[in-house]
Amino acid sequence: MPKVRFLLLCLLALAPALLCAQSPVQSLRLELPYKIEDTEVQVIALPDSSLLVYSKTDNAWGTKATFLLEKYNHKLEKVWSKNLDLEAADQYIRYTTEEPYTYFAFQNANPDEYKFLRIDMATGALQVTELEVELDFLYEFKVLQGKYFLIGRKGTDEKPLLLHANPEKKEVKQLPSIYGNQSTFSDLLADPEHNRMDVVLTESNGRISRLQVKSFAADGELISNHFILQKPDKSLLSAEVTPGDSSGKMLFGTYGTRDLRFMQGFFAAPVASQVVEGQFYSLLQLKNFFKFISPKREKRLRAREADRQKTGKEPGYHYRVLLHDLITTPEGYILPLEVYFPQYQNTSTYFNMSIRTAGARPMEGYKRTHAVALAFDKNGTLLWDNCFKLKDVVTLELTHALEVGYSPDGKVIMAYPENGKIKYSIMHQDEYNDKENELELLSYDKKDKISTTEETGIRKWYGSHFAAFGFQRIRSGEDGGRSVFFINKISF
């Protein structure tokens, strides 16, 4: 039976001291009897402060599988449980939420065969729709008024595709856009309040790039199309779009100069202007962007780049960034991002390595140097920036390595799992703190001895609460030992 308990190490007597020290508190823990050898688990945070736990348990040959979906409230108490009628070959791909439903996308062994589950978040009532979708890889999935918007890729073709699916009529169509080899989608935003799906597309010919913002109705019809033209010396690389009507929409993103692989700064601009008349911020204007290196190196870097700027030379630094979704705040918006570089076998991990030096050596993954948060007001004026130094954070695919949250009292919280611990940063605007913060994940009882922790993950949950999870093998005098999938509630 699943158990939910208060963690015994979080005593009330220690709570004031912990809060004063701003240490996260682990108040609740749920253990489920799943083993890493045969069970796949996904933990999904819902808008109503609850969690969905999806699990697939295979037999030894992988020919049969049981699928289960469970909902737990903010106290990690079970609300409902549903068995899913799926095939062993069905693989979970992505999820999205449009209240009152959450949607799951599954892909079969035949890559064109997809199943979409619609789950009523209150009752667990299920509806399954099977569609033939000509996408081998599905990257983004959003829903507007029950209609699906999908971004993915077919086969080895690098061109991205934007598709619209009507589950009631079982119709799938490609939406109009420009699908060049060097074009990419940087944002897909459902805006139910204004009944539109906004898509940000980066178009490039290899020498210059520009942004295009398309808005579609729920039926896939094009509502508007804005080409965002860049200044002569700046190419717009990627951006996130805000919700709102056309007159109030803003873009927050990155720009580069001659080499479109690297960004040189950030910009904020209104979508309706058609031309970037917004504000540009070079990296040298940011207070904390370079804090991930030592103060001496930062001083030398800033002096060197200031000299290059005076003589009209290109910046000597090369950075690639992965944007997170915008966070809306009372003052405006926060743009979180991760700075990374491709890491190759038998190469130096020097932070400024250019891909051009790597030759044909196999790539091991994408290594992060630091994460950054930029705060803007509603007009696009930069309010503050801060950074979170990262060590040995590598992902095989270019996906988000960190979870980012915004607390009711205005703190930005960044966290990621590492070896059974949670590394984190709590940002108070631009007050940089180079202290390394980590949290050891606790079991029920101090008598428990955690032997192994694997496949650790973390999700932004609600407010300043996160959910950490993974598989553990635990030795205990009470039951002799157990293998579990755990979920710990962490409050920052």
N, C-alpha and C positions, 0 to 999 in steps of 0.2 A: 504494500500500500504506500502511495506517496505520502511524504511527511512534510509538514511546514512547521518550523519552530523558530522562536527567537534565538539568535546566536548568543550563547552564554557568555561570551567574552565581551559583549557590548553591555556592560553593566550600567545601570542608571548613575551610579556614583562616578563613573568615568565620563559620562556624556558631556558635562560642562567643559571639562578640560579638553576633550576631543574637539568640541565645537570651537573653542577658543583657538585651538591650534589649526583649525580648518582641516582636520583630518576627516576623511570620509568615514561614515558609520555603516556597518553591515548589520542590518536589523532583522532580516528575514532570510530563510533558506528553504528551498524546496528540493527534495531528492526524488528522482524518478528511476525505476528499476531498468534502465537501458544500458546495454553494453556497447562499447565502441566497436567491437568486432562485427556486429550484425545490424546496427541501428544508425540511421541518419536522422539528425534532429535539426530543426530550424526554430529559432525564437524570434517572434515578431511583436513589436510594440504597437498597440492600437491607440487611436485618439481618445478613447474613454478610460485611459489609465489602466487598461488590462493588458494581458499578454496572451498571444496565441502560440501554442507549442505544437508543431507538426512533426510527426515521426514516421519513418518507414523502416520496418524490420524485415530483413530478408531471411530465407532459409539458407542452409549451407551451400546450396548449388545456385542460388540466385534465381530460381525458377518460380518461386512463390514469395509473396510479400504481404504484410499487413500494414495498412495505412491508418493513422489515428490523428485526429485533430482535437486539441483540448484548449479550453479557455480558462485562464486564471485571473482573478481580480487583483487589485493593488496590494492585497494582503497575501497574495499567492495562494488563495483558496480557489478550489475548482468551481467553475460556474456551469460548464457543460462539457460533454465529450461526445465525439462523433467518429464512427468508422467511415472511411472513404472507400468507395468501390472503384479501385483503380487496378491497372495491370502492373505486374512486376517490372516491366520494362519502362514504365512511366517515371520520368525524372523531374523533380521540382526545379524550376528555373527562376522565377521571379514572383513577386507579389506587389499589389498596390491596393490602396483603400479609397473608396468613394462612399462616404457614409450614406446609408447604414450597412454597407457591404464591404467585405474584403475579398479581393480576387486573387486566385493563384493560377499561374501558368505552368503546365506540365508539357514536356516533350517526350515523344515515344521513340522507340528504336529507329523507326522511319522518321528522319528529321523534319519532314513536312507535316507530320501529324501532331497536332497540339490539342490538349484538353485544358479548358478554362473552368475553374471552379468559382462560383459565386457563393459566399458564405454570409448569412445574416449574422452580424456580430452579436446581436442580442440573444438569439435563439439557437444559432448553429444550423439553421435550415440550409440545405445545400441545393445547388443547381449546377449541373455539369453540361458544358457545351463543347462538342468536338468540331474543330475547324482544320481545314487544310491551309497551312500558311507556308508560303515559299520562303522560309528563312531557316538557315542552318544554325544560326546563332541569334539569340534574342537578347539585346542589350538593355532596352528600356521598355517599360510597359505602364501605361497610364489609362485611366477610364474617365469618360465624361458622359454623364447621362446614360450610363450603361453601354456605351460604345467604346471600343478598344482602339488605342493608338499604340503602334508598335514600331520600334527602331531596331534594326538588325542587319545581318549580312547573309548573303547566299553563297555557299561554297567557298572557294578561294578568292572570290572577287572582293576587293577591299572597299568597293563603293558602298556607302551606307544606304539603307532603304528605309523609307517612312511609309508604313502601311496603316490602313483603317479597316476595322472589322466590325460588322454588325452581327452580333451573336444570334439575334432573333431570325434574321433572314439567311444567316450563314454565308454572308458575302464578305469577301476580302478584296480590297483594291489598293493600288499604289497611289499615294498622294503626290500632287505636283511639287517638284522641287528640282534643284540642281544636284546631280549626283556625280560630280567629278571625282577622280581618284584621290585628290588631295582635299576634298571637302569632308567636313565632319559635323555632326550634331553636338552642340555643347549644352543644350538644355531642352527639356520637355516638361512644360508646366501646365497642369490642369488648373483652370480658374473657374470653378463652378458658379461663383457669385456673378460672373459676367458671361457665363455660358460659352466659354472659349477654351481652346487648347493652344498654347503658345509654344512655338518651336524656334529655337535659335540655331542657325546654320552658319558655319564658317566656310566661306568659299575662298579657294586659293588656286593660283596658277603656278605656284612655286616661287614667285618673286614678290607678289603682293597678296594681301588677303583682305576680305571685308566681311561684315556680318549681315545676315539677312534674318529678319524676324517675321515669321508667318503666323497668322492666327486662323484657326479652323473652328467651325461650328461642330456640334456633336455628331452631325451626319457626315462630316468630312469635307464639307464645302468651305472653300477659302473665303475668309471674311476680309482680311487685309494682308498686305505684304509691304514691309518696310526694308529698304536697303540702307544700311548704315555706312556711309562713306567716310573713309579715314582721311586724316591729314596727310600731306605728301610724304612726311618722314616717319609716319607711324602706321603700321598694319595691325588691324584688330584681330586677335587670335582666338579668343574664346570669351564667353560671357554668360552670366545668369540674368534672367529677366524677372522683374517683380510682378506680382498680381496687380490688378486694377484696370481701369478703362484706358483707352488708347492715349488720352491726353496726359495721364498720370504715370504711365509705365516708364520704368527706368531700366537701364542696362548697367551692370557692374562686371568688369572683366579685365582682361590682360591685353597688352599691346607689345609688339616687337618692332624691329627696324629692318635690317637687311636679311638676317637669317631668321626665317619664320619658325624654326624649331625652338627658339629661345625667347622668353619674354623679358622685356626691359622695364616694365612698370605696369601700373593699373590705371583704369579710366572709369568714369561714371558719366552717363549721358542719357538724356531722355530719348525714348524710342521714336516719338512723333517728330523729332527734329529732322529726321532723314539724313542729317549730316552730323558728325560728331562735333558738337559745339560745347561739349561737356568739359570735365576737368581731367587732366592727366597728372599722374604722380609717378615720377621716376623712383627707382629703388633707393637712390641716395636721399630722397626727401623723407623716407620712412625712418622712424626713430629706432625701431627694434628688429627690422628685417634681418640684419647681419649679426644679431646677437648669438647665433648658433656657433660662431667662431670666437676665438679668444679676443679680448679687448685690443691686444697689440696688432693682431692680424686685421681686425676691423678698422683700426686707425690707419694702417698702411693701405688697405683696400680703398677706403674713402679718399685718402689723399691722392692715390694713383688715379682713381676714376675722376676726381675733380679736375686733375691736369688733362686727362683725355677729353673731358667735356669742353674745357677751354679751347683746346686745339681742334675741336670739331671731329674727333675720332669716335669710332664706335665703342660702346662699353666693352670692357675686357671680361666681364663676368657672363656666364651662361647658365641660365636657370630654366627648368621646365616645371610646370605646376599642374596639379590636378585640383580643380575647383569642387567645393561642396555646394549643396543647395544654400541659397540665401536664408538667413534667419531674420525674421521681422522683429524689431524692437520698438519700444515707445518712441525712441528718437529717430529711427530710420531702419537701417539694415546692417547686418554683419555678414561679411564674405569670408568664410573659412577656406583654407586651401592647404595642400601638401606639396612641398618642394621635393623633387626626386631627380634621379638620373638612372639610366640603364646601367646595370652592373654586369660585366662580362667575366668569363672564366680567366683566371691568371692575369688579372689586370689590377691596377691600383684602384683603391676606393676613394681617391682624392675627390673632394666634393665638387670640384670645378671641371671634372673630366668631360671632354667633348666626345660625342658619339663618333666623330670622324677619326679618332685615334684608335678605335676599337677594331677596325678591320672586319674580318669574317669570323671572329671568335664567337663561340656560342654565348648567348645571353643567359645569365642566371636569374634575373629578375629585375625589379625596380626598387632601388634603395632610396629611402627618405633621408634627407638631411635635417629638415625641420618643418614644422607646421606654423601657419601664420593666420591671424585673425585681423581683418580690417573693418573698422566701424565707420559708417557713413551716415549723414543725416538724410532726410527725405529728398533733398535737392542735389545729393551727390557730393557734398563737401566731406572730405576725410576728417574724422573726429580723432581717431587714435589707431595705432597698430600695436600688435604684440606678437611674440614668437615663442614656440615650444620646441626646444632642441630634442632631436630624436637620435637614438643610437641603435644600429643594427636592426632597423625596421625594413624588411624586404617583403614584397609580394610578388608572386609569380606572374600574376596578371595585373594590369594597371587598374586596380580597384582601390577604393578607400581603405586605408589601414587604420584610421582613427574614427571614433565617434565624437561628435561635437554637440554640446547642449548649451542652452542659455537659461540661467536660473531666474526666478522671479525678482531677485535682488540685484540683477544686472551683471552677474558673473558669467564669463565664458568658460566652459569646462571642456577640456579635451582629454580623451583617455583611449588606451589601447592595451590589449593583453600581451603578456610575455612570461612564459615559463611558470604558469600558475599564479602569476601576480598581475596586478593592474598598475600600469604606469599612467600618471595623470598630471595635468597642469590646470590650475585655477587662475584665470586671468582677471585682474581688476583693472580694466582699461589698459593704459600703457605702462603700468608698473611691472617691469620685467623682473622675473625671479629665476635665477639659474639653478636653484635647488632641484635635485632629482627626487621626485615624489613617487613612491610605490606603495601598493597596498597588497598584503598577502591575503589570499582568499581563505576564509575560515570555514571550518566544518561546524557540526552541531555542538560538539563538546570538546573541551581542551584535552580530553583523554584520547580523542580520535587522532590517528596518525595518517596523514595523507601520503600514500606511497607514490602515486603518479597523478598528474593532471595533464590532460591532452585535449586538443582541439578547443582551446579556450577562446571565448568570444565575449563581446560586450555590446549592449544596445542602449542607446538613449531611450529612456522610458517616458517619464512625465516629470514636469517641474525640474527639480535638481536631482532626480532619481535616475539611476542607471540599473540595468540588469546584466550581471556577469554570469557566464555559464560555461559548461564543458563537461567532459567525462573525467571521473576520478575513481581510483582504487583506494579504499580506506580500510585501515586496520583498526579494530576497536575491541576493547574488552567486553563490550555489551553484546555484540553479535558475531564476533570472530572475524569479521571482514565483509566488505560489500563493494560491489561495482555499481556506480550510479551515474546518472546525468543530473547535474546540480544547476540550480539557479539561485544566485545570491542577490538580494536587493541592496544596492549601494546608494547612500544618500550623501551628496556633497554639500 
